[in-house]
Amino acid sequence: MISLDINADISRHPWTDSDAKAAVSHGMGKIERICRLTEGCVSGRSTVSVFIRLPDGNCYIAETTMALFLNAAKMFEVVEKKATHEADPDAN
């Protein structure tokens, strides 16, 4: 099973592990591509991949299951709607 740490607010709950600190020291990458791979999992389910380019030109591809990706997106949507509503209660 793929593990995925989903963080709703990195500014309030920063990553503190050494892997994250090392990654940040290389500079913030830019997601240039995102794709769906049908039957990307052994089970036959879809996966999502992102193509990331770092400031130094190195490129990486990261992959997760479609289910984890969609659940993360749903969580971000809920958090964003709540934050938007708190900032502007008249907003939809």
Backbone torsions as a table, in degrees:
resi	resn	phi	psi	omega
1	MET	NA	138.1	178.3
2	ILE	-80.8	135.1	177.1
3	SER	-100.5	140.5	179.7
4	LEU	-143.2	122.3	176.7
5	ASP	-90.2	118.6	-178.8
6	ILE	-107.2	123.7	-176.6
7	ASN	-116.5	117.6	-176.3
8	ALA	-75.4	-21.6	-178.6
9	ASP	-154.8	90.8	-176.4
10	ILE	-63.9	-26.4	179.3
11	SER	-70.7	-30.2	178.4
12	ARG	-92.8	-24.5	-178.0
13	HIS	-132.9	70.5	-176.0
14	PRO	-66.5	152.6	174.0
15	TRP	-70.3	134.4	-177.7
16	THR	-121.8	-3.9	-178.7
17	ASP	-73.4	159.9	-175.6
18	SER	-65.6	-32.1	178.2
19	ASP	-62.4	-45.2	-179.4
20	ALA	-66.5	-41.4	178.7
21	LYS	-61.9	-41.0	178.9
22	ALA	-65.5	-41.3	-179.6
23	ALA	-64.4	-43.1	-179.2
24	VAL	-64.1	-33.1	-179.0
25	SER	-65.1	-20.0	178.2
26	HIS	-83.1	-9.1	-179.3
27	GLY	98.7	154.0	-178.2
28	MET	-72.6	125.3	177.9
29	GLY	-81.3	171.8	179.8
30	LYS	-122.8	126.5	175.1
31	ILE	-74.9	118.1	-178.5
32	GLU	-103.3	-23.9	-178.3
33	ARG	-146.6	150.6	173.8
34	ILE	-143.1	139.0	-177.0
35	CYS	-145.8	161.5	174.3
36	ARG	-107.9	133.8	176.2
37	LEU	-114.3	109.9	177.9
38	THR	-65.5	140.5	179.7
39	GLU	57.1	35.0	178.6
40	GLY	-72.0	-23.9	178.0
41	CYS	-91.8	155.1	175.7
42	VAL	-57.2	-33.3	-179.7
43	SER	-71.8	-11.0	-178.2
44	GLY	98.1	-4.0	178.7
45	ARG	-79.8	163.8	-177.6
46	SER	-77.7	156.2	171.9
47	THR	-125.4	165.6	176.0
48	VAL	-122.3	134.7	177.5
49	SER	-122.8	144.9	174.3
50	VAL	-122.6	141.7	178.5
51	PHE	-104.2	120.0	-174.0
52	ILE	-118.1	130.5	176.3
53	ARG	-111.7	125.9	177.8
54	LEU	-84.9	160.9	179.6
55	PRO	-56.4	-28.7	-179.8
56	ASP	-81.7	1.5	178.0
57	GLY	95.2	-14.6	176.9
58	ASN	-64.2	145.2	-179.0
59	CYS	-122.5	145.3	179.2
60	TYR	-137.4	153.5	173.6
61	ILE	-120.5	131.9	176.9
62	ALA	-120.7	146.2	-175.4
63	GLU	-135.1	145.6	172.8
64	THR	-145.6	170.4	178.9
65	THR	-73.2	153.0	177.0
66	MET	-60.3	-39.2	-179.2
67	ALA	-61.1	-45.6	178.4
68	LEU	-65.5	-41.8	179.4
69	PHE	-60.6	-47.4	-179.2
70	LEU	-67.0	-38.7	177.4
71	ASN	-65.3	-38.7	176.5
72	ALA	-63.4	-44.0	179.8
73	ALA	-62.0	-41.0	177.9
74	LYS	-62.6	-42.7	179.4
75	MET	-63.8	-44.7	178.9
76	PHE	-62.0	-37.5	179.1
77	GLU	-62.6	-44.6	179.1
78	VAL	-63.0	-47.3	-179.6
79	VAL	-62.9	-42.3	-179.3
80	GLU	-65.0	-42.8	178.2
81	LYS	-62.3	-41.1	178.8
82	LYS	-64.4	-45.9	-179.7
83	ALA	-63.4	-41.6	179.3
84	THR	-64.4	-41.9	-179.8
85	HIS	-65.3	-40.6	179.5
86	GLU	-66.6	-35.6	179.7
87	ALA	-74.2	-35.1	-179.0
88	ASP	-144.1	90.1	-176.6
89	PRO	-58.1	-21.0	179.4
90	ASP	-85.2	-7.6	179.3
91	ALA	-73.7	152.9	179.0
92	ASN	-82.1	NA	NA
